[in-house]
Amino acid sequence: MKTKVDIIAGFLGAGKTTLIKEMISQRLYNEKVVIIENEFGEVGIDGELIKESGLEVKEINSGCICCSLTGDFQKSIEEIIEKINPSRIIIEPSGVGQLSEIIKACKTEILKNLTQINMLITVVDVERFSLYISNFGEFYKDQIKNARTILLSRTEGISRENIEFVTKEIQKLNIRCNIVSTPWKELDLNSIISLAEKNSVNHINRRIKSVKVVREKVRKLNSHKVFQSWGIETPKIFTIDKIKNIIKEFEDSQEYGNVLRAKGVVEIQDNKWIQFNYIPGDLRISEVLPNYNGKLSVIGTNLNREELNKIFSIIE
């Protein structure tokens, strides 16, 4: 029997890792699952968080899966199947990866005999859809055009009109995809997985009652610019206020470059650890289990590595 391959795509910070953890906890916990985690950066962070669930995770860093992976990727899949023989492999490509190229990498002659592409999900941040599609054009559209299921994230508190607008724009790009707009806290992921494993179109929507205006700092970026990353492991102890102040600097100043994503797992006072995730206009901080070392990662364009080192106090 061929191994199922699920690809969970989405732009930077859309919520791919959160979705995978929920899928495992609600539905796939009885299956033998291996996750291929591709982070664009020097250090891996999301892979460590997924490992907390007791899953087998293979990490690929320092490059996009679709740019460097075809040969190594094929060997990795073969090795995973031979040594672990999972029922399912979940691929979480970098947020700056093109879904079409990842699908192509999965369709070599050897892999076609060993695997079958199952779910093709793209997570779309509904709050930032217009911002990203106007700034990243065909690059961003590629993740939408090649998905079978589109799962909208951050729909809590967004007006129905905004959700309908995004849904219609997605349908213009991909009329055959399933679109799910129900807030994640209300989702039964059993039904979502069942939907994603089918080819029929069935839009799942629920009326959103409240309205929230999200202030975004729009950075006009050229879609042909090359994404850059900065990352480091550090034993430094931070405070939550320090992290918040750093993010405020990213919002208010271009001194550090165009920061599209910042995330980390760091130690704070009293031997506690936090995870922080930032995308323009949104910072989320939560407590996590201790790690062997702190990890920081920033993704964007025109990044000033020296100033990033300074603001995180990696160098004085």
C-alpha positions in Angstrom: 0.0 0.0 0.0 1.3 3.5 -0.9 2.1 6.0 1.8 -0.2 9.0 2.0 1.5 12.4 1.5 -0.3 15.4 2.9 1.0 18.9 2.1 0.0 21.8 4.4 1.1 25.0 2.7 0.5 28.7 3.5 2.3 32.0 3.7 4.5 33.1 6.6 2.6 32.8 9.9 -0.7 31.7 8.5 -1.1 28.9 11.1 0.3 25.7 9.4 2.0 24.3 12.5 -1.0 25.0 14.7 -3.2 23.2 12.2 -0.9 20.2 12.0 -0.9 19.9 15.8 -4.7 20.1 16.0 -5.0 17.5 13.2 -2.8 15.1 15.1 -4.5 15.6 18.5 -8.1 15.3 17.1 -7.8 12.7 14.4 -4.4 11.3 13.4 -3.1 10.4 16.8 -3.7 6.7 16.2 -1.8 6.7 12.9 2.0 6.3 12.3 2.8 9.8 11.1 6.1 11.4 10.0 6.3 15.1 9.5 8.8 16.8 7.2 9.3 20.3 8.6 10.9 22.8 6.2 11.9 26.1 7.9 13.3 28.9 5.9 16.1 29.9 8.2 19.2 28.9 10.1 17.4 27.4 13.1 14.3 25.2 13.4 11.6 26.3 15.8 8.2 24.8 14.7 9.7 21.3 14.3 10.7 21.4 18.0 7.1 22.4 19.0 5.6 19.5 16.9 8.1 17.0 18.5 6.4 17.8 21.9 3.5 15.7 20.6 5.8 12.7 20.4 5.9 12.7 16.6 8.8 11.8 14.3 9.9 15.0 12.7 12.5 15.4 9.9 13.7 19.0 9.7 15.1 20.7 6.6 16.5 24.2 7.2 18.5 26.9 5.4 16.5 26.9 2.2 13.1 26.3 0.6 12.0 22.8 0.1 11.1 23.4 -3.5 14.5 25.1 -4.4 17.0 22.5 -3.1 15.1 19.4 -2.3 14.3 17.2 -5.3 17.2 14.8 -5.0 17.6 14.9 -1.2 13.8 15.0 -0.8 13.4 11.8 -2.7 16.1 10.1 -0.7 14.5 11.3 2.5 11.1 9.9 1.6 12.6 6.6 0.5 14.5 6.3 3.8 11.4 7.3 5.9 9.3 4.6 4.2 12.0 2.0 4.5 12.9 2.6 8.1 9.6 3.8 9.6 7.0 2.7 7.1 4.4 5.4 8.2 0.9 5.4 7.0 1.1 9.1 6.4 3.8 11.7 5.7 2.8 15.3 6.4 5.0 17.9 4.6 5.0 21.5 6.0 6.9 23.6 3.5 8.4 26.9 4.3 5.9 29.8 4.1 7.9 31.1 1.2 7.7 27.9 -0.8 5.7 27.5 -4.0 3.1 24.7 -3.7 3.4 23.8 -7.4 7.1 23.0 -7.1 6.5 20.9 -3.9 3.9 18.9 -5.7 6.3 18.4 -8.6 9.0 17.2 -6.2 6.5 14.6 -5.0 5.8 13.3 -8.5 9.1 11.8 -9.5 8.8 8.3 -11.0 10.2 6.6 -7.8 8.0 8.5 -5.4 4.9 7.9 -7.5 5.4 4.2 -6.9 5.9 4.7 -3.2 3.4 7.4 -2.3 0.2 9.0 -3.2 -0.6 12.7 -2.8 -3.5 12.9 -0.4 -4.5 16.3 1.1 -3.3 19.5 -0.5 -4.2 22.2 2.0 -3.3 25.9 1.9 -3.9 28.0 5.0 -4.8 31.6 4.1 -4.7 34.4 6.7 -7.9 36.2 5.9 -6.8 39.4 7.6 -3.8 39.8 5.4 -5.1 38.3 2.2 -5.3 41.6 0.3 -1.9 42.8 1.6 -0.1 39.7 0.6 -1.8 39.2 -2.8 -1.0 42.8 -3.8 2.6 42.6 -2.7 3.6 39.0 -3.7 1.4 38.5 -6.8 1.9 35.2 -8.6 4.1 33.8 -5.8 1.3 34.1 -3.3 -1.4 33.0 -5.8 0.6 29.8 -6.5 -0.2 28.5 -3.0 -3.9 29.1 -3.7 -4.2 27.9 -7.3 -2.6 24.5 -6.5 -4.6 23.6 -3.3 -7.6 21.3 -3.1 -8.7 22.7 0.2 -8.3 26.3 1.4 -8.6 26.8 5.2 -9.0 30.4 6.2 -7.3 31.4 9.4 -7.9 34.3 11.8 -11.6 34.6 10.9 -12.7 35.2 14.5 -14.1 38.7 14.7 -13.8 39.4 11.0 -16.9 40.8 9.2 -18.9 38.5 7.0 -18.4 40.9 4.1 -14.7 40.6 4.4 -14.8 36.8 4.5 -17.1 36.7 1.5 -14.8 39.0 -0.4 -11.7 36.8 0.3 -13.8 33.7 -0.6 -14.8 35.2 -4.0 -11.2 36.2 -4.7 -10.0 32.7 -4.0 -12.7 31.2 -6.2 -11.4 33.4 -9.1 -8.1 31.7 -8.7 -9.2 28.2 -7.9 -12.9 27.4 -8.6 -12.4 23.7 -7.7 -11.1 24.0 -4.2 -12.9 23.5 -0.9 -13.0 26.7 1.2 -13.4 26.5 5.0 -14.1 29.7 6.8 -15.4 28.5 10.1 -13.4 29.9 13.1 -10.8 27.3 14.1 -12.0 27.0 17.7 -15.4 25.8 16.3 -13.9 23.3 13.8 -14.3 19.6 14.0 -11.1 18.6 12.3 -12.4 15.1 11.7 -14.8 16.5 9.2 -12.2 18.9 7.7 -9.8 16.0 7.1 -12.6 13.9 5.6 -13.4 16.9 3.3 -9.8 17.4 2.4 -9.3 13.8 1.4 -12.1 14.0 -1.1 -12.1 15.8 -4.5 -15.7 17.2 -4.3 -16.2 20.9 -3.7 -18.1 21.7 -0.5 -17.7 25.2 1.1 -17.9 25.2 4.9 -18.9 28.6 6.3 -20.4 30.0 9.5 -21.7 33.5 10.1 -19.3 35.7 12.1 -21.1 37.9 14.5 -18.5 40.4 15.6 -16.4 42.9 13.7 -12.8 43.9 14.5 -10.8 46.5 12.6 -7.2 45.3 12.3 -4.6 48.0 11.8 -1.8 46.8 9.6 1.4 48.5 8.7 1.5 47.9 4.9 5.0 47.4 3.6 5.1 47.7 -0.2 7.4 44.9 -1.4 8.3 43.8 -4.8 7.3 40.1 -5.3 10.6 39.5 -7.1 12.7 40.4 -4.1 14.5 37.5 -2.4 13.4 36.6 1.0 16.1 36.5 3.7 16.3 35.0 7.1 18.2 35.6 10.3 18.3 33.0 13.1 20.3 32.0 16.1 20.3 29.8 19.2 20.9 31.6 22.4 21.0 30.9 26.2 19.9 34.5 26.9 17.0 35.1 29.3 14.4 37.5 28.0 11.3 39.2 29.5 7.9 39.3 27.9 8.2 43.1 27.9 11.6 42.9 26.1 10.0 40.8 23.3 7.1 43.2 23.0 9.4 46.1 22.7 11.5 44.4 20.0 8.3 43.8 18.0 7.2 47.4 18.4 10.6 48.4 17.0 9.9 46.2 13.9 6.6 47.9 13.5 7.8 51.4 13.9 11.2 51.4 12.2 12.7 50.2 8.9 16.1 50.0 10.5 15.9 46.2 10.8 14.5 45.6 7.3 11.0 44.6 6.2 10.2 42.0 8.9 7.4 39.7 7.7 7.8 37.1 10.4 9.5 36.8 13.7 9.3 33.9 16.0 11.1 32.2 18.9 11.2 29.9 21.8 13.1 31.6 24.7 13.6 31.4 28.4 12.1 34.1 30.6 12.3 34.6 34.4 11.7 31.9 37.0 12.8 29.1 34.6 9.7 29.6 32.4 9.8 29.5 28.6 7.6 31.2 26.1 6.9 30.9 22.4 6.3 34.1 20.4 5.0 34.5 16.9 4.8 37.8 15.0 3.4 38.8 11.7 2.7 42.4 10.8 0.0 43.7 13.1 -0.2 40.6 15.3 2.0 39.3 18.1 1.1 36.1 20.0 2.9 34.8 23.1 2.3 31.5 24.9 4.0 29.5 27.6 5.8 26.3 26.3 7.9 23.5 27.7 11.6 24.2 28.4 13.9 23.7 25.4 17.6 22.8 25.5 18.4 26.3 24.2 16.6 29.5 23.1 15.9 29.9 19.4 15.1 33.1 17.4 14.2 33.5 13.8 13.3 36.5 11.6 12.2 36.4 7.9 11.7 39.3 5.6 13.5 41.4 2.9 16.5 43.7 3.2 17.2 42.4 6.7 19.9 44.2 8.7 21.6 41.3 10.5 23.8 43.5 12.6 20.9 45.5 13.9 18.9 42.3 14.6 21.8 41.0 16.6 21.8 44.3 18.6 18.1 44.5 19.3 18.0 40.9 20.6 21.1 41.7 22.6 23.0 38.9 21.0 25.9 41.3 20.8 26.2 44.4 23.0 
